[in-house]
């Protein structure tokens, strides 16, 4: 892997936004250069330590899934080489970790699909026997497989704020009922196709988050990243049943290891309050996370 990139610094293109992980630069009026840094966010807080190689791994995995799923919905890729739009002295920041994409009108909601009960969904289920207004049967435990995948949208948070789970009805109010129904149908289809493929590689995709935008013609288009360990829960199939029995989180190929460490982290003698700044990640956590992301990519694409 190349040297870790915490923050890109291009001078040849105007910076539009620096997100939790990606730095977006304008390429003319109709394209974006999206650079995946090695930043890691957890609980919507960006860690101060990069995960070396993470940006390349995320990009390779996203490109793999865009190719696998292109028959379901158009995506934002232009097919052009990202390094073609920057000068030679900036290419090291771009090669292998970037996508040159169409500029879209992003939808202000995230399309979350859950096939298993975990994370905020498990917490909500314990209180109401439902997730985002979707009623679920009694008797489920942490990491239970759901009777069928459910669509549980969320609002997009600003940097440092937390995404908020919302009902489908609230999503329909925000973007309109016809578009909301289309997003739900497409997102569930994407999840089911990807989850079926991943199972053949020994990986459970417990849940995932898709982002969509509209192109100049109003066509729904898949954008940002797709089905990476940053936006999904990946569980190894071989460790799943044991975790289900004891009620703990299954072993994972995603950020859960970091989340679990942060849940135990102490700052100034108190448990971390999940507000910036984040605790300093030990080298062992950084190395474990990098290895986990590498293994997920290798298993899915081998």
Secondary structure, 3 states (H helix, E strand, C coil): CCCCCCCCCCCCCCEEEECCCEEEEEECCCEEEEEECCCCEECCEECCCCCCCHHHHHHHHHHHHHHHHCCCCCECECCCCHHHHCCHHHHHHCCCCEEEEECCEECCEEEEEEEECCHHHHHHHHHHCEECCEECCCCCCCCCEEEEEEECCEECCCCCCCCEECCHHHHHHHHCHHHHHHHHHHHHHHHHHHHHHHHHCCEEEEEEEEEEEECCCCCEEEECCCCCCCCEEEEEHHHHHHHHHHCCCCCCCCCHHHHHHHHHCEECCEECCCCCCCCCCCHHHHHHHHHHHHHHHHHHHC
